[in-house]
Amino acid sequence: MSSRAESGSLTPVPPTHRDTDSTRRAFRQPAGRCYPAPRLTSRNHGWNLGDDAMKSGFNDLALLLLRLGLGAIMWAHGAQKLLGLFGGHGPQGFVRLVGTLGLPVSMGWLVIAVEFFGGIAIVFGVLSRLAALGFAVEMVVAIVKLHWANGFFMNGGATGGRGEGYEYPLLLAVVAFVLLLTGPGRFALFGKTQKLLA
């Protein structure tokens, strides 16, 4: 046995045939026993691919949940303003409120369209980026015009003389902005095939 083997160092065994796996090597131990070196197998690669696909699927599922939640909230508020459902005052009452804020009346009708029809669009993933942009802008205007003076927190205790804070519209604006950046995901009518319509 060579002096290198006696000193405890590893010496590679010359291959006697063509090895189809370039990562497989054998090393001779001082005692003369051979052990294959650790190597990546197709199974390892398969797990890696599976992890990536799983992460992608979870991301698409998360975007779907965001769309369903935000779209339902948008549509419900739009139904209050457009149809008078859920205790709403209908379009005339809302348009008058917009006028008291110093905004043009047409802005009130635009808000109604964004919430009612944009909510449906976000749920189904059709023009969802455009709808999310419109809703995010609406929430920013609502924060500045209605909620900023009331502080951050909502008035859950209905404290007299104080309106709602801006934490809730801020949360909705952030969710809308996330959908604007990411798009609707794969679980949508126009997820990956029609990106301009998504």
C-alpha positions as CSV (number, residue, x, y, z in Angstrom):
1,M,0.0,0.0,0.0
2,S,1.3,3.5,-0.9
3,S,2.6,6.0,1.7
4,R,-0.4,8.2,0.9
5,A,-2.9,5.5,1.8
6,E,-0.9,4.7,5.0
7,S,-1.1,8.3,6.0
8,G,-4.8,8.3,5.9
9,S,-5.4,10.4,2.7
10,L,-8.0,9.4,0.1
11,T,-6.8,8.2,-3.3
12,P,-9.3,8.0,-6.2
13,V,-9.8,4.6,-7.8
14,P,-9.2,4.8,-11.6
15,P,-12.5,4.0,-13.4
16,T,-12.6,0.7,-15.2
17,H,-15.6,1.6,-17.3
18,R,-17.4,4.7,-18.5
19,D,-19.4,6.1,-15.8
20,T,-22.7,7.6,-17.0
21,D,-23.2,9.7,-13.9
22,S,-20.5,12.3,-13.8
23,T,-21.1,13.0,-10.1
24,R,-20.3,9.4,-9.0
25,R,-16.8,8.9,-7.6
26,A,-15.3,6.2,-5.5
27,F,-12.5,6.8,-2.9
28,R,-10.3,4.1,-1.4
29,Q,-10.0,4.2,2.4
30,P,-6.8,3.2,4.2
31,A,-8.4,-0.1,5.0
32,G,-9.0,-0.9,1.4
33,R,-12.8,-0.5,1.4
34,C,-14.4,1.7,-1.3
35,Y,-17.4,4.0,-0.6
36,P,-19.3,5.9,-3.3
37,A,-19.2,9.7,-2.8
38,P,-22.5,11.5,-2.2
39,R,-24.2,12.3,-5.5
40,L,-27.3,14.0,-6.8
41,T,-29.8,11.6,-8.2
42,S,-32.7,12.1,-10.5
43,R,-34.9,11.7,-7.5
44,N,-33.2,14.6,-5.8
45,H,-33.8,16.7,-8.9
46,G,-37.4,15.6,-9.0
47,W,-37.9,16.8,-5.4
48,N,-36.4,20.2,-6.3
49,L,-38.7,20.6,-9.3
50,G,-41.6,19.5,-7.1
51,D,-40.8,22.1,-4.5
52,D,-40.7,24.8,-7.1
53,A,-44.0,23.7,-8.6
54,M,-45.6,23.5,-5.1
55,K,-44.4,27.0,-4.3
56,S,-45.8,28.3,-7.5
57,G,-49.1,26.6,-6.8
58,F,-49.3,28.1,-3.3
59,N,-48.5,31.6,-4.7
60,D,-51.4,31.2,-7.2
61,L,-53.7,30.1,-4.5
62,A,-52.7,33.0,-2.3
63,L,-53.4,35.4,-5.2
64,L,-56.8,33.8,-5.7
65,L,-57.7,34.3,-2.0
66,L,-56.6,37.9,-2.2
67,R,-58.7,38.4,-5.3
68,L,-61.8,36.8,-3.8
69,G,-61.5,38.8,-0.6
70,L,-60.8,42.1,-2.2
71,G,-63.3,41.6,-5.0
72,A,-66.1,40.7,-2.7
73,I,-65.5,43.7,-0.5
74,M,-65.3,46.0,-3.5
75,W,-68.5,44.6,-5.0
76,A,-70.4,44.8,-1.7
77,H,-69.6,48.5,-1.3
78,G,-70.4,49.1,-4.9
79,A,-73.8,47.4,-4.5
80,Q,-74.5,49.7,-1.6
81,K,-73.8,52.7,-3.7
82,L,-75.3,51.6,-7.0
83,L,-78.3,49.4,-5.9
84,G,-78.9,50.5,-2.3
85,L,-78.2,47.0,-1.1
86,F,-76.8,46.0,2.4
87,G,-78.1,49.2,4.0
88,G,-76.7,51.5,1.3
89,H,-78.2,54.9,0.3
90,G,-78.1,54.3,-3.5
91,P,-76.3,56.4,-6.1
92,Q,-77.9,59.7,-5.4
93,G,-76.9,59.7,-1.8
94,F,-73.3,58.8,-2.5
95,V,-72.9,61.3,-5.4
96,R,-74.1,64.0,-3.0
97,L,-71.5,62.9,-0.5
98,V,-68.7,63.1,-3.1
99,G,-69.9,66.7,-3.9
100,T,-69.5,67.7,-0.3
101,L,-65.8,66.7,-0.5
102,G,-65.2,69.2,-3.2
103,L,-64.9,66.5,-5.9
104,P,-66.8,66.5,-9.2
105,V,-70.0,64.6,-9.3
106,S,-68.6,62.4,-12.2
107,M,-66.0,61.1,-9.7
108,G,-68.8,59.6,-7.6
109,W,-70.1,57.6,-10.6
110,L,-66.6,56.5,-11.4
111,V,-66.1,55.2,-7.9
112,I,-69.4,53.3,-8.1
113,A,-68.2,51.7,-11.4
114,V,-64.8,50.8,-10.0
115,E,-66.2,49.1,-6.9
116,F,-69.2,47.3,-8.5
117,F,-67.8,46.2,-11.8
118,G,-64.2,46.2,-10.7
119,G,-65.0,43.9,-7.9
120,I,-66.4,41.4,-10.3
121,A,-63.4,41.8,-12.6
122,I,-61.0,41.1,-9.8
123,V,-62.9,38.0,-8.7
124,F,-62.8,36.5,-12.2
125,G,-59.3,37.8,-13.1
126,V,-60.4,39.9,-16.1
127,L,-58.8,43.3,-16.3
128,S,-57.9,42.8,-12.7
129,R,-54.8,45.0,-12.8
130,L,-56.9,47.9,-14.1
131,A,-59.5,47.4,-11.5
132,A,-56.9,47.1,-8.7
133,L,-55.3,50.3,-9.9
134,G,-58.6,52.1,-9.8
135,F,-59.5,50.8,-6.4
136,A,-56.0,51.6,-4.9
137,V,-56.3,55.2,-6.2
138,E,-59.9,55.4,-4.7
139,M,-58.6,54.3,-1.3
140,V,-55.8,56.8,-1.3
141,V,-58.3,59.6,-2.1
142,A,-60.6,58.3,0.7
143,I,-57.7,58.3,3.2
144,V,-56.8,61.9,2.3
145,K,-60.3,63.3,2.1
146,L,-62.2,61.3,4.8
147,H,-60.1,59.3,7.2
148,W,-56.7,61.0,7.7
149,A,-58.0,63.6,10.2
150,N,-59.5,60.8,12.3
151,G,-56.1,59.1,13.0
152,F,-55.0,55.6,12.2
153,F,-57.4,53.4,14.1
154,M,-60.9,52.6,13.2
155,N,-63.7,53.9,15.5
156,G,-64.9,50.4,16.6
157,G,-66.3,51.8,19.8
158,A,-68.3,54.4,17.9
159,T,-66.7,57.2,19.9
160,G,-68.9,60.3,19.6
161,G,-67.8,62.9,17.2
162,R,-65.0,60.9,15.7
163,G,-65.1,59.1,12.3
164,E,-63.2,56.1,11.1
165,G,-59.4,56.1,11.0
166,Y,-57.6,55.1,7.8
167,E,-56.2,51.7,8.8
168,Y,-58.9,49.8,6.9
169,P,-58.7,51.7,3.6
170,L,-54.9,51.5,3.9
171,L,-55.1,47.7,4.1
172,L,-57.4,47.6,1.1
173,A,-55.1,49.9,-0.9
174,V,-52.1,47.7,-0.1
175,V,-53.9,44.5,-1.2
176,A,-55.0,46.2,-4.4
177,F,-51.5,47.4,-5.1
178,V,-50.1,43.9,-4.6
179,L,-52.6,42.6,-7.2
180,L,-51.6,45.4,-9.5
181,L,-48.0,44.3,-9.3
182,T,-48.5,40.5,-9.5
183,G,-51.5,40.2,-11.7
184,P,-54.3,37.7,-10.9
185,G,-52.2,34.5,-10.9
186,R,-52.9,31.2,-12.7
187,F,-56.4,30.6,-11.2
188,A,-58.1,33.3,-13.3
189,L,-60.0,33.5,-16.6
190,F,-57.0,35.4,-18.1
191,G,-54.2,34.2,-15.9
192,K,-51.2,33.6,-18.2
193,T,-52.6,33.4,-21.7
194,Q,-54.0,36.9,-22.0
195,K,-51.6,39.1,-20.0
196,L,-53.0,42.3,-21.3
197,L,-56.5,41.4,-20.2
198,A,-55.4,40.1,-16.8
